[in-house]
Amino acid sequence: MRTILIEDEQHLLRMMERIVQTEPNLKWMGSFHDPKEALTFLNNQDVDLVFLDIEMPHMSGVELAKQLPKTTQVVFTTAHSQYAVEAFELQATHYLLKPITEDQIHALMPRVMKRYESILHSERHRTCTIQCLDHFSVNTQDGDLVKWPTQKTEELFAYLIYHRDKVVNKWLIAETLYPEIDEPQRALHNVYNLVYRLKKTLADYNLSISVQTINNGYSLRLDEACTCDYYAWLDADPKPMPKEEVAGRLFVDKDYTWH
């Protein structure tokens, strides 16, 4: 976890810096005694965890915390326990009472990691819209069009979308997507590369879609955060249009021959 320290007592700042650097789950990014300098850094860097002194000149830790993204965890440090209520009203992960010890920070790690994993999980569940009818496209919740690294990567995604909830054998994928390759092992190697690129693309866009490897095949799993017009038709009862019409409108801007 990318971590910074904000503390106006220099000796304490150095001591906490040493402790954080020995904690295997934390990646120390910097230490600041001036909260305004720290805020400038935070405006230009993604940080997962901030150890933040409450009582500082020019700007209190509470004021600074109000300007942080909700995904940035805050652990307040203070010499006065009366700040605890205010800390938790800001949804701080915890607060540490000075003098701070190495044992305190190590004991805090399970709570910090649990919340970090929860944040990552929520970030991964990014909504998206998949259009298969009339033209094929995938858009994020922000309206960004997903750009595929290769046309074959896009085709593999479409192929797995089409075979909803089915585990498609890797050899069948190789034969379908690479009919021109006579060497089965070379075609299969290409499939492995495609699956890697597909997983990486989905991860790069933080889409709530996963490629599952099951036995000797692959299956695509869409969480509820994503919508697909083809799946909406499959789930509709009664169907808003006949099967023949849907078949004629699937991936019409692509030259796919397998549907």
C-alpha positions as CSV (number, residue, x, y, z in Angstrom):
1,M,0.0,0.0,0.0
2,R,1.4,3.4,-1.0
3,T,1.9,5.3,2.3
4,I,2.9,8.7,3.4
5,L,3.4,10.3,6.9
6,I,2.4,13.8,7.9
7,E,3.7,14.8,11.3
8,D,5.1,18.1,12.6
9,E,7.3,16.6,15.2
10,Q,10.5,15.7,13.4
11,H,11.8,13.1,15.8
12,L,8.5,11.2,15.7
13,L,8.3,11.6,11.9
14,R,11.7,9.9,11.5
15,M,10.8,7.1,13.9
16,M,7.5,6.4,12.2
17,E,9.2,6.5,8.8
18,R,11.6,3.7,10.0
19,I,8.7,1.6,11.2
20,V,6.7,2.0,8.1
21,Q,9.7,1.0,5.9
22,T,10.0,-2.3,7.8
23,E,6.3,-3.2,7.3
24,P,6.1,-5.6,4.3
25,N,2.5,-4.5,3.4
26,L,3.4,-0.8,3.1
27,K,5.3,1.1,0.5
28,W,6.7,4.4,1.9
29,M,6.2,7.3,-0.5
30,G,7.3,10.2,1.5
31,S,7.3,12.1,4.9
32,F,6.0,15.7,5.5
33,H,6.0,18.0,8.4
34,D,4.2,20.7,6.5
35,P,0.6,19.7,5.8
36,K,0.3,22.1,2.8
37,E,3.3,20.5,1.2
38,A,1.8,17.1,1.8
39,L,-1.5,18.2,0.2
40,T,0.4,19.4,-2.9
41,F,2.0,15.9,-3.1
42,L,-1.4,14.2,-2.6
43,N,-3.0,16.2,-5.4
44,N,-0.4,14.8,-7.8
45,Q,0.1,11.2,-6.5
46,D,-2.2,8.3,-5.7
47,V,-1.8,7.3,-2.1
48,D,-3.6,4.4,-0.3
49,L,-2.8,5.2,3.3
50,V,-1.9,8.4,5.3
51,F,-0.7,8.5,8.8
52,L,-1.9,12.0,9.8
53,D,-1.1,14.1,12.8
54,I,-4.2,16.0,14.0
55,E,-2.6,19.0,15.7
56,M,-0.4,20.9,13.2
57,P,0.2,24.5,12.5
58,H,-1.4,26.2,9.4
59,M,-3.8,23.3,8.8
60,S,-5.1,20.6,11.1
61,G,-5.1,17.0,10.2
62,V,-8.9,17.0,10.3
63,E,-9.0,19.8,7.7
64,L,-6.6,18.0,5.5
65,A,-8.4,14.7,5.8
66,K,-11.6,16.3,4.4
67,Q,-9.8,17.0,1.2
68,L,-8.6,13.4,0.6
69,P,-10.4,10.9,-1.8
70,K,-12.7,8.5,0.0
71,T,-10.5,5.6,-1.2
72,T,-7.5,7.0,0.8
73,Q,-7.3,5.5,4.3
74,V,-6.4,7.8,7.1
75,V,-4.9,6.8,10.4
76,F,-4.8,9.8,12.7
77,T,-2.0,10.3,15.2
78,T,-2.6,12.4,18.3
79,A,-1.7,13.0,21.9
80,H,-5.3,13.6,22.9
81,S,-8.0,11.0,23.0
82,Q,-10.8,13.5,22.7
83,Y,-10.2,13.6,19.0
84,A,-11.3,10.0,18.6
85,V,-14.9,10.8,17.9
86,E,-14.1,13.4,15.3
87,A,-11.7,11.0,13.6
88,F,-14.3,8.3,13.3
89,E,-16.9,10.7,12.0
90,L,-14.5,11.2,9.1
91,Q,-14.5,7.5,8.6
92,A,-10.9,7.2,9.6
93,T,-9.5,3.7,9.7
94,H,-8.1,4.2,13.2
95,Y,-6.3,6.7,15.4
96,L,-3.1,6.1,17.4
97,L,-2.3,7.8,20.6
98,K,1.2,9.1,21.1
99,P,3.8,8.0,21.9
100,I,3.5,5.7,19.0
101,T,5.3,2.3,19.0
102,E,6.2,-0.2,16.4
103,D,3.8,-2.7,18.0
104,Q,0.9,-0.3,17.6
105,I,1.6,0.0,13.8
106,H,2.0,-3.7,13.3
107,A,-1.1,-4.4,15.3
108,L,-3.0,-2.0,13.0
109,M,-2.1,-3.8,9.8
110,P,-4.9,-6.4,9.7
111,R,-7.5,-3.7,9.9
112,V,-5.8,-1.5,7.3
113,M,-5.4,-4.5,4.9
114,K,-9.0,-5.6,5.3
115,R,-10.2,-2.1,4.4
116,Y,-7.7,-1.9,1.5
117,E,-9.0,-5.1,0.0
118,S,-12.6,-3.9,0.4
119,I,-11.7,-0.7,-1.5
120,L,-10.0,-2.6,-4.2
121,H,-13.0,-4.8,-4.6
122,S,-15.4,-1.9,-4.9
123,E,-13.1,-0.2,-7.4
124,R,-12.9,-3.4,-9.5
125,H,-16.7,-3.4,-9.8
126,R,-16.9,-0.7,-12.5
127,T,-20.0,-0.7,-14.5
128,C,-19.9,-1.1,-18.3
129,T,-22.3,-1.3,-21.2
130,I,-21.8,-4.0,-23.8
131,Q,-23.6,-3.6,-27.1
132,C,-23.8,-6.6,-29.4
133,L,-26.8,-5.7,-31.6
134,D,-26.2,-3.6,-34.8
135,H,-22.6,-2.9,-33.8
136,F,-20.3,-4.3,-31.2
137,S,-18.8,-2.0,-28.5
138,V,-18.0,-1.9,-24.8
139,N,-18.2,1.4,-22.9
140,T,-17.2,2.1,-19.4
141,Q,-19.4,3.9,-16.9
142,D,-17.6,7.1,-17.8
143,G,-18.5,6.7,-21.5
144,D,-15.0,5.7,-22.5
145,L,-14.9,3.2,-25.4
146,V,-12.8,0.1,-24.5
147,K,-9.9,-0.1,-26.9
148,W,-8.7,-3.6,-27.6
149,P,-5.0,-4.3,-28.1
150,T,-5.8,-6.5,-31.2
151,Q,-8.8,-7.4,-33.3
152,K,-8.4,-11.0,-32.2
153,T,-8.6,-10.0,-28.5
154,E,-11.9,-8.2,-29.3
155,E,-13.2,-11.3,-31.2
156,L,-12.3,-13.6,-28.3
157,F,-14.3,-11.3,-25.9
158,A,-17.3,-11.3,-28.3
159,Y,-17.0,-15.1,-28.7
160,L,-17.1,-15.7,-25.0
161,I,-20.0,-13.2,-24.6
162,Y,-21.9,-15.1,-27.3
163,H,-21.4,-18.3,-25.4
164,R,-23.0,-17.0,-22.2
165,D,-22.2,-19.0,-19.0
166,K,-20.6,-21.8,-21.1
167,V,-17.0,-23.2,-20.7
168,V,-15.6,-23.1,-24.2
169,N,-12.9,-25.6,-24.8
170,K,-9.5,-24.1,-25.6
171,W,-9.1,-26.3,-28.7
172,L,-12.5,-25.2,-30.1
173,I,-11.4,-21.5,-29.6
174,A,-8.2,-22.3,-31.4
175,E,-10.0,-23.9,-34.3
176,T,-12.6,-21.1,-34.5
177,L,-10.4,-18.1,-34.2
178,Y,-7.4,-19.5,-36.1
179,P,-8.8,-21.7,-38.9
180,E,-5.9,-20.8,-41.2
181,I,-3.3,-22.2,-38.8
182,D,-2.6,-25.9,-39.6
183,E,-0.4,-26.5,-36.5
184,P,-2.7,-27.0,-33.5
185,Q,-0.1,-26.2,-30.9
186,R,0.8,-22.9,-32.5
187,A,-2.9,-22.0,-32.7
188,L,-3.3,-22.9,-29.0
189,H,-0.3,-20.8,-28.1
190,N,-2.0,-17.9,-29.8
191,V,-5.2,-18.5,-27.7
192,Y,-3.1,-18.4,-24.5
193,N,-1.7,-15.0,-25.6
194,L,-5.2,-13.8,-26.4
195,V,-6.6,-14.8,-23.0
196,Y,-3.7,-13.0,-21.3
197,R,-4.4,-9.8,-23.4
198,L,-8.1,-10.0,-22.7
199,K,-7.6,-10.4,-18.9
200,K,-5.1,-7.5,-18.9
201,T,-7.5,-5.2,-20.9
202,L,-10.4,-5.9,-18.5
203,A,-8.1,-5.2,-15.6
204,D,-6.7,-2.0,-17.1
205,Y,-10.3,-0.7,-17.4
206,N,-11.3,-2.0,-14.0
207,L,-14.3,-3.7,-15.5
208,S,-16.5,-6.0,-13.5
209,I,-15.8,-8.8,-15.9
210,S,-13.6,-11.8,-15.3
211,V,-12.2,-14.6,-17.5
212,Q,-12.4,-17.9,-15.7
213,T,-10.2,-20.8,-16.6
214,I,-12.1,-24.1,-16.0
215,N,-10.5,-27.4,-16.8
216,N,-9.5,-27.1,-20.5
217,G,-11.6,-24.1,-21.4
218,Y,-12.6,-20.5,-20.6
219,S,-15.8,-18.8,-19.5
220,L,-16.7,-15.1,-19.2
221,R,-18.4,-13.9,-16.1
222,L,-20.2,-10.5,-16.0
223,D,-21.2,-9.1,-12.6
224,E,-24.4,-7.3,-12.2
225,A,-22.6,-4.0,-12.7
226,C,-22.4,-4.6,-16.4
227,T,-25.2,-4.7,-18.9
228,C,-25.4,-6.4,-22.2
229,D,-28.2,-5.9,-24.8
230,Y,-27.9,-9.5,-26.0
231,Y,-28.2,-10.9,-22.5
232,A,-31.2,-8.6,-21.9
233,W,-32.9,-10.2,-24.9
234,L,-32.0,-13.7,-23.6
235,D,-33.5,-12.9,-20.2
236,A,-36.7,-11.2,-21.6
237,D,-40.0,-13.1,-21.3
238,P,-41.7,-12.6,-23.7
239,K,-39.0,-11.8,-26.2
240,P,-39.2,-8.3,-27.7
241,M,-38.0,-9.6,-31.1
242,P,-37.7,-13.0,-32.7
243,K,-34.6,-15.1,-32.6
244,E,-34.0,-14.7,-36.3
245,E,-34.0,-11.0,-36.1
246,V,-31.5,-11.0,-33.2
247,A,-29.2,-13.4,-35.1
248,G,-29.2,-11.0,-38.0
249,R,-28.3,-8.0,-35.9
250,L,-25.5,-9.6,-33.8
251,F,-22.0,-8.2,-34.5
252,V,-23.1,-6.8,-37.9
253,D,-20.1,-4.5,-38.1
254,K,-17.7,-7.4,-37.7
255,D,-16.8,-10.3,-40.0
256,Y,-17.3,-13.0,-37.4
257,T,-18.4,-16.3,-39.0
258,W,-19.1,-18.3,-35.8
259,H,-22.5,-16.9,-34.8
